[in-house]
Amino acid sequence: MAYTTKMAAALSGATVSQLRHWRRETPAGVVLEPEIATSPTALYSFRDVLALRTCVRLRQLSSLQRVRKAIGNLRDLGEREHLSQYKLVSDGTRIQLVTDEDAVDLTGKPGQRQLVVVMGEIVEPFPIRAGVVIPHLFHPNANVEVDPATQGGHPVVRGTRVPYDLVAELVDDGVAPEKISDFYPAVSADAARDAVAFARYVNSYDLPRRAA
């Protein structure tokens, strides 16, 4: 599945502007370069979204400079897997790479091992700013789900293969939620409403248009 910048932002909690900034090369390195494509349009993989959620959580407690430093030191330690394969946590002072047994400090004294308390799983909902909670990655709401094995990971109506945006577009075109089943028998009125709600959430990540 190839996620657009807007969808990657909606599923990860990063803003579109942040994603653009995070894929730029700097002396400290790139935070995350899209796995599928960078030009002419950035396209992110599901693994990228997982990694981005980690970066967003880290940014809640640490500066971007510290996050870049931690990722750079991770690579310097010989860790070359996709960023989503690592569990990175922050206590507000350090960023650590957590393994099954212990943790490796990636910012204070890179390579020094220490015990830490691990943060919650990155797929769970978490607040990102006042009034905004990033939804569960696999279950954004009661009737929308994200499953890499279904439609390539594109969000669908739960229990079906129907993309959420097709349902939302029908409702926007004037089809009542109660009539969506005429087009997609497996989609209930409540599921149609949830598809619309998720579409509005995703669209909230559109960049504001500049005045002409």
N, C-alpha and C positions, 0 to 999 in steps of 0.2 A: 504494500500500500504506500502511495506517495501522498503525504499530507502537505497542503499548501501552507504558507507561512501563517495565514489567519487561523487555520484549523490547528496547527501545531501550537500556536499561542493559546487558543481556547482550551486545548486539552492539557497544556502544561502550566498555564498561569503567567507565563512571560508575556510582555506586550510585544506587538509587532516591531516596534522600534528597538526593544531590547534584543530580539532575535537578530535583527540586522546588525546591531552593534556587536553581539556575541560571535558572529561569524567573520568579523573582520580580523585580519592579521595585525597584531601589535607586537612590540618587543617582548611582552610577557606571553605571547602566544594567542591562539584562538580558543575561545571557551568551547564552542561546538560548531563544527562545520557540517552542514547537512550531508547525510550519508548517500542520498540519491542524486541530488543535483544542486549546484550553486548558481548556475546561469543557463539561460537568460532568466529563469525563475527558480527560486530556492524551493526544493522539495525535500521534506523530512520523512524519515522512516519511523516505524513504531518504536524502534530502539532509541531513536533520537528523542522522541517524546518522553520516554522514560528518563533519559539522561537530563532533559530540560527540566523535568519536574524536580530532579535532584538539585540542579543548579538554582532553581527558584527557591527551594527550601533553604539552601545554603545562603542565598542572598538576603534572606530574612534576618540572619544573624551575623553575616560577615560582609565585608566590602567586596566589590567586584575585583579589586586589585588582589585581595587575598584569595578569592576563588580562582583567578587566573594563575596565581602562584602555585596553589595546591595542584591544579591540573598539570601545570608544567613540571612540578616536582614528581608527580605520579609517573609521567612519561620518562623523566630522568632516572627513575628507579627501575626502568625496564618494563613497566606495565603498558602494553601496547594494545590491549583489547579495547573494544568499544566502551565508551564511558558508562553506558548503561549496565555493564557487567560488574561495576564496582559500587560498593556501599560507602558513600562519603557522608560524614556527619560533622556538625559544628557545635561547639559549646559556647560560641560567641567570641572565643579567643583564638582557638585553633580549629583547623579542619583536619579530620582524620580519615584514613582509609581503614574501614572495619573489616576484619576477617572473622572466621569462626572462633578463633582463640583470643585475639587481642586487636589492637589498633595501631596504625602507623601514623605518626604526626607528619603532615605534609606542609605545614607552614612555619611552625616554631623551629623545630629541629628535625628536618626531614629524615625519615628512617628510624627515629627513636620510637620504640614500642611502648605502649601504655594501655591501661584499661580505661574504657569510657562507657557511658550510658548511651545506647543506640536510640536514635529518634524513631518515630513511627514509620511504617512502610510508606513509600512515596506514592502508592496508588490510592491511598486514602484521601478523603476531602481535607482541605486545609485553607484557612483564611489567608488572603494575600494582601488585602487592603480594606479599609473601612467599608463594610457592606458588601464585600465580594468574597465568596468562598469558591475555591476551585473544586469542581465536583470530583467524585470518585472516577478514576480513569476508566474502569470497565463498566460502570453503571452511573452515567452522568445524571440520570434521574430515573424515576420509577419505571418508565417505559422506553428508555433509550439505552442501548448498550454498545460497547466497543469490544469487538472480539477479532483478534488478528486472523482467525480462521474463517470469519464470515465477511464476505465482501471486501476482503483484503484489509480489514480493520476500519473501514469507513463506518461511522456511527449508523446504526440501524434501529428500527423499532424492535423492541425486545421480543425474542422468540420467533422472529421472522428474518428474512433477508431483504426487507424493504428499507432502502435508505431513508433516514429521517427527513432529509431535505426535499425529497420528492413529495412526501406527505405535507410538509410545511408549505410547499409551493402551491399545492392544491387548495389548502385552506386559505392562503393569501389570495388565490384567484377566485375565492367566493364559495368554495365547497364547504358546507357545514361539517364539523367534526363527526357528527352522527351519520353523515353520508359518505365518509371516506371508505367505509367497508364496501361500497358499491364498486370502488376501484381496486381496493386491496382488502379482500374478505377477512384476512387475519388481523387487520388493524382496527382496534376499537376506538370509540370516540375519545376515551381518556388517553389512549396511546397517541392519537392524533394531536390532542392538546399538548401533551408532553413533547412531541416532536416540534411543535411550533415554539414552545418555551425554550427548547434547546437551540433551535435555529436563531431565536432572538439573542440568546446568550452568545452564540458563536459570532453573530453579526455585530455584537458590541465590541469586537476586536477589530472592526474596520477602522482604518485611519481616518480622522476627520478630513473632509474635503477642504482644500484651500479656496479662499474666495477668489473669484475671477478678477 
